[in-house]
Amino acid sequence: MVVDGTKLYERAMAARLRASGATSRRIPFAHGEVHALDLVGRGSLPPVALLHGFSASGPAQFVPMATRLRHHVRRLLLPDLPGHGLSSVPDELSAEVLEEGLFAALDRLVHPEQPVVLFASSLSGGLAVRYAARHPERVAGLMLCSPGGVRPTPSELEDLSSALSVDSHRKALAFVDRAMAVPRSMRHAYAWGVQRQFSRPHLQRLIARVDEQPFLDEAEIASLKMPVHLIWGGRDGLLPARHLKVFREHLGDRATVETPAAFCHAPFLHHADELVVRLVRFARRCPTTARLAPGLARSTAPEATERDSEATVA
């Protein structure tokens, strides 16, 4: 039997958060179940949902941020996209299924009277924009980190498809250099993990259909009314700089944008502390829950159709 080290790491990070009090929740939708970790915080800022990127999982990507954020916010949510982490793998994974599963999880976990701050990176960035545009009553603020979702030109699409087609260690190294900016001593270890994750058959099929995803309309970006903060790493070598210009143009003056020179496409890997500082500062600008009725729980209980488990998910 071949042991997948990346899956073991995902499970270990989920177990680490459960050991600190997080509850595993499984939210059903038409194509399976979405797994999410729900952690009661120790602070007073609005709840925060951390939305991961392609091939990752909430715990694997965000444990360093989550452990720091817990001291500042009332609640933390870490959902796994369908086909990722501890969520089930749908028979046919597509961009539409990713969206449907994430939206079902957020609808179930987020109370309209306790709107969340969404922190979304890469693939989840476009999904978060669409969710916030459709459900503004559930989103107190939107913090985007090198978000996807902008419709690429044919040449940009060809380049992205090539970057995601990691069928060798050499191509995995090239992806690491473009997206992660890790120290040279760690390049091969990260490349091994990337190649293992990207080679999962359902993710391979998703990569092959990258041109079919429902990209954002400019009107969706322009329709956002809640506070928005956009971070685009100055060392992001994965997404085209033109996409940043699209977001800048259509978010307008109501959004704040920064391009930290040291950040890559995945700054949560090496700049978790700096991201938490920015996220806490941003959350202070977002609507509070002072209007809640007395006695409303800090972590709204899910309904009976959702399954909770403190045990390791098989």
Secondary structure, 3 states (H helix, E strand, C coil): CCCCHHHHHHHHHHHHHHHCCCEEEEEEECCEEEEEEEEECCCCECCEEEECCCCCCHHHHHHHHHHHHCCCECEEEEECCCCCCCCCCCCCCCHHHHHHHHHHHHHHHCCCCCCEEEEEECHHHHHHHHHHHHCHHHEEEEEEECCCCCCCCHHHHHHHHHHHCCCCHHHHHHHHHHHCCCCHHHHHHHHHHHHHHHCCHHHHHHHHCHHHCCCCCHHHHHCCCCCEEEECCCCCCCCCHHHHHHHHHHHHHHEEEECCCCCCCCHHHCCHHHHHHHHHHHHCCCCCCCCCCCCCCCCCCCCCCCEEECCCCC
